[in-house]
Amino acid sequence: MIAMEKNLTAFIFARGGSKGVKNKNIRLVAGKPLLHHAVASALQSRHVQRVIVSTDSPQIAEVARSSGAEVLERPAELAGDASSELLAWRHAIESYSSSLHSTFISVPATAPLRTGEDIDRAIESFRTRSCDVLFGISPSHRNPYFNMVKITGEGLIQVLNSGSTAIRRQDVPEVFDVTTCVYVGNPEYLLRCSTLMEGRVGYVQIPPERALDIDTEFDLYLADLILRHPFQKRESPK
């Protein structure tokens, strides 16, 4: 049985210099800033007591506080276009080491459809599996063995796995997308690893209807539409 203590700290890493979608973290989605949805989902968790937003932006900091989070000022050298988010994670771990209870949680702002329940399942899965870090994953709609292709030098297309002869999806391995919904890890591992994938990497599956990652204006449009008109699964006719 997983202890239900609400004593963990979750972090949201939201720098001000987003390029693909300008001011992405404070753009309105269903009437509220994108960042607000991340803070709200973290606070809905049965395990998270405290939410801290790491940012270099005064505007993002203001939205974070008004949404119920605390703010960690991120150094400029950790907020550039080429800055590794792992380094920002380490800055947060070192700043709040006594509050982590051996569990680091990142709740990206770019997944506004994620719920507190998704975060809880990730935390509980991390605690029961022997892994160094855990990612959210979701079934992929495209498969490198079947219908993901590249353009060749001759201007033709070729399946990414050129050795595959599969003609049906059922004949190829199931593959997944890494989502930006939630990450949970051992702080000690995160402080010493070179890349996240070098250790034992666990997972929690996120339903596709909650796995949308905001990377384009179209993604923002979809998130706004879905939050205003939530997807409802229909029962198959008997």
N, C-alpha and C positions, 0 to 999 in steps of 0.2 A: 504494500500500500504506500503510495506517494504522500509524504507529509504535505499538508495544505497550508503551511505557514506563508503568510503574505509578507515576505521580508526581503525580496530580491530587488535589485536595481537593474533597470533596462536603459539602454542608451540609444539615442537616435543621432545619426551623423548627417548633418545638413549644412553643407558649405554654401556660400553665397554666389559662387561663380559658375553656376551651371550653364553649359553652352548649348546643348541640344534644344532645351526648352528654357528660355530666359526666365529667371526668377521662379523656377519650377517649384521649389519647396513652399512658396507662399502664394502660389496661384490658387484661385478658388475652384473647388471641386464640390459640387452639390451645395454651394453656398458657404463653404468653410475652407480655410487654407489647407493645402495638401498636408502640411505638417500636423495640423490639428487632428486629422484622422489617425495618424500614427500614434500620437500621444494618447488619444482616446482608446485605441485598441490595447495599448500597453497597460493603461490604468484599469481596463476591464479584466485583465488577467487575475486569476486566483492567487498567483504567486508574486506578482510585482507590486511593490509598495511605492517605489520611487522611480521617476522617469527623468533622465538628464539628457539634454540636447547639447551636443558638441557642435559649435558653429563659430565662424569668424564674422558673421553678419549681424549687425545691430537689429535689422528688420526681422530676421529669423528669430533672434533672441526674444524680441518683443512678442512675436506670435507664440513662441514656446511657453513663455511665462503666462500669457493669457489663456493658454490651453491647459495649464496645470502642471507644467514641467519646470524643472530647474535648468540652469544654463551653465555649461562649461565653455569658457572662452578658448577657442582653438587657435594655436599659434599660426601665423601666416604661412610658415614653411610647411605646414601640414594641410593647407587648404588650396594649394595650387592645382592646375589642370593635371599635372603629372604626379601629384602626391599620392602615395599609396594609402588606401583606407586602413590597411593593417597598421600603419604607423599611427593613424588617428585612434585606432582601437587601443594601441599600447599606451598612448597618452592618457586616455580615459582610465585604463586599468591602473596605471601608476598613480593617477590623481585620486582614485576612489578604491584603492586596494582593500581597505578594511570593510567596505560595504558590499563586496561581491559574493561572499559565502561560497567561494570556489565555482561560481557560475557566472560567466560573462554572457550578456544577452544584447544583441543588436536587433533593433526593430526599424528597418529602413523606411524612410518617409515615402518612398516611391511605390508602395504597395497598399493603396488606400482601401482595398476590398478585404484585406486580411482582418481577422477577428481576434478577440482576446482568447477564444477557444483554440485557435491555431497556435498562438504563443504558448498556451498551457500545454498542448500536446507536444510541442517541441521541447519545452523544459522537462517534462516528465519522461519523454523518450531519451533525452540526453542523460538523465539521472539513472535510467535503468539499463542503458547500453554501455559497453566498454568502448568509448570513443573519445577522441580528443576535441573534436568539434563536430557540430551537427548543422546541416543545411536543410532548408525547405526545398522540396522538389515537387514537380508536377508532371503528369504524363505529357510527352511531347506530341504535337500534331504532325510533325515531320520526322522522318527516320533516315539516317545516313546510309542504311542498307537498302532503302527502298525508294523514297521520293524526295531526297535532298540531293541536289545536283550542283556541279560546278561547270563553268564555261571553259572549254579547252582552248589551246592555242589556235586550233583550226576554226574556232567560232561555233563549235558544237557543244552539246551538253553531255555530261557523264555523271552517273551516280557517284557520290563521294567515296563510297566503298566500292571501288571498281571491280573487286573480285566477287561481288554479290550477284547471284543469278535469280534472286527471289522475284516472284511475280505477284505475290499476295502479302499483305501486311502481316497476316497470321504466320508467315514463314520466317519472319525476321525477329531478332531480339527486341524486347520492349525497351524503349529508351525514354529518358526523362530530361526535362529542363530544370536547371537550378533556378529557383525563384529568388526574388529579393524580399520575401515575406519575413523571414526570421532566421537568425543565426544564433546558436548557443555553443559556448566553448569553455574549455578549461583555461583560466587566465594564465597559468604557468606555461602551458603549451603555446598560447598565443604570444607570449613574451619572447619565446625562444625559436619558434619555427621560422623557416625561410619563406615557405608558401603554405597556405591553409591546407592544401591537398596532400602534403607529405606525410601526415600522420594517419590515424584511424578516423575516418570521416563517416559519421552516421547521417541519418536522414529522417525527416518526417514528411509524409505526403500532404500536399495542400491541394484541395479540389480546384480544378481548372477555373471555375467561376470566381475564385478568390485569389488567383495567382497573377493577375495583371500587373505588369511592371510599367511605370510611367517613364517613357523614354522619348516620346514624340507628342506633337500636338494632337494627333489622332488618338493616342493612348489617353490623354486628358479628356478628350471628348467621350470616349468609351466609359471611362471611370465615372464621369459626371452622369452619364445616361444610366449606368447600372445602379449607382447609388440612389438615384431618384426613382428608378423603377427596378427594384431588386429581382434577380433571376429566381424563378420558382421551378423546381424540377416537377415534371409531369409524370404521373404514373403511367406505365405502359398499359395499353388496353389488354384486357384478359381475353 
